[in-house]
Amino acid sequence: MTPATTPATTAASEALFDRARAVTPGGVNSPVRAFTAVGGTPRFITSASGAWLTDADGNDYVDLICSWGPMLLGHAHPDVQAAVAGAVARGTSYGTPTEPEVELAEEIVARTPVERVRFVSSGTEATMSAIRLARGVTGRDLVVKFAGCYHGHVDPLLAEAGSGIATLAVPGTSGVPASAAAETLVLPYNDREAVLAAFQAHGPRISCLITEASPGNMGVVPPAPGFNAFLAETCRAHGALFISDEVMTGFRATEQGGWGLDGAIEGWVPDLMTFGKVMGGGFPAAAFGGRADLMSHLAPEGSVYQAGTLSGNPVATTAGLATLRLATPEVYAQLDATALTIRNAVTEHLQAASVPHTVQAAGTMFSVFFRDEPVRDFAEAGQQDTAAYAAFFHSMLDQGVYLPPSAYEAWFVSAAHDERAISTIIDALPAAALAAATAGGQ
């Protein structure tokens, strides 16, 4: 890997983007990748190694999105690569049960409070299936979610979903039947009174409440102390199921995911949980799980149907298993230290440039909001200076640091972010802070 380079050209990425727009809506296969929120040309990445990305023009970047979370160990980790190569050599898909899916399920059960797990291929599929299971178990239809929490693009959960929806200012229910949206009740995050009022008014109809364990799709907005415990108790009191969405936080925020930040300490357990990203080791894999009595309602044991041709794919489960086995307590300690170093450096340089900002974290994940006050919910996340963020983003990008191309996303580090990678980030901050200061308020 060569030293980070200031992008002298983006001609190859521009040409690829032109080709992509001719055959793909918006030129991308997930909206935030299009750079719509920050402007400019999306970088087409050709390879990645450790903490670094290389684009089609040969420019190198320190990666602070890590494939939006999965690359906990860094890109192309040799042990994961070797495990995957061995799995591929044995065949890529069988459509039958395999040992790697059993081993990965055992690893997930060992790290979390779930008792049984079912594999799927995406986070959207995991949350969709968990909600179907909750409805099947309770015989109720209404789903409660929070504004700013993203649970995939399943119809009833797109209302006020944060992340790409917030970035693009797309109506949350565009293309979603009114009947589907009507079965979703959206509440402000971290608002206990709103939750109590909702259950008082609709309790007998509520099948489940779903929340991100620690939201990262409106930027990182941690739950207020005791909030998740309160949600679990409220659901239990009203016969609804509490679903903790750990697609992003699972095995990323801590070794036990977001639950390790509160539930493992406070002694409460979600009824159902969803997982993704890290547990797939960079492959399309996800899961949902929970208490054995609830999971027994799934076919073939029970009447709630769920299936998938590539669910539990042997290559994906091998990659996930290798990743989790390498994700030791020492790795998480390193991730914590790296994240703290970067957070402190960002704060130092934005303060020096008099840029309004606040930095918030959940375990190893963090976000920088371009406003002075803490962010407690989706409405407050929207009250930040996105023009300042765009200027900050492009200055960092030009200096060889790849940040999330949206102000409403989490930043991620990996175990491969070494001294050189961290120094590259810190060295880029003074100019980026100045750019943000100049653009602020525009």
Sequence and secondary structure as in RCSB ss.txt:
>XXXX:A:sequence
MTPATTPATTAASEALFDRARAVTPGGVNSPVRAFTAVGGTPRFITSASGAWLTDADGNDYVDLICSWGPMLLGH
AHPDVQAAVAGAVARGTSYGTPTEPEVELAEEIVARTPVERVRFVSSGTEATMSAIRLARGVTGRDLVVKFAGCY
HGHVDPLLAEAGSGIATLAVPGTSGVPASAAAETLVLPYNDREAVLAAFQAHGPRISCLITEASPGNMGVVPPAP
GFNAFLAETCRAHGALFISDEVMTGFRATEQGGWGLDGAIEGWVPDLMTFGKVMGGGFPAAAFGGRADLMSHLAP
EGSVYQAGTLSGNPVATTAGLATLRLATPEVYAQLDATALTIRNAVTEHLQAASVPHTVQAAGTMFSVFFRDEPV
RDFAEAGQQDTAAYAAFFHSMLDQGVYLPPSAYEAWFVSAAHDERAISTIIDALPAAALAAATAGGQ
>XXXX:A:secstr
       S  HHHHHHHHHHHHHSGGGSSSGGGG TTT S    EEEEEBTEEEETTS EEEESSGGGTT TT B
T HHHHHHHHHHHHT S  SS  HHHHHHHHHHHHHSS SEEEEESSHHHHHHHHHHHHHHHH   EEEEETT  
  S GGG TT  HHHHHHT  TTTTS HHHHTTEEEE TT HHHHHHHHHHHGGGEEEEEEESS  TTS     T
THHHHHHHHHHHTT EEEEEETTTTTTTSTTGGGGGTHHHHT   SEEEE GGGGTTSS EEEEE HHHHTTBTT
TSSB    TTTT HHHHHHHHHHHHH  HHHHHHHHHHHHHHHHHHHHHHHHTT   EEEEETTEEEEESSSS  
 SHHHHTSS HHHHHHHHHHHHHTTEE  SSTTS B   TT  HHHHHHHHHHHHHHHHHHHHHTT 
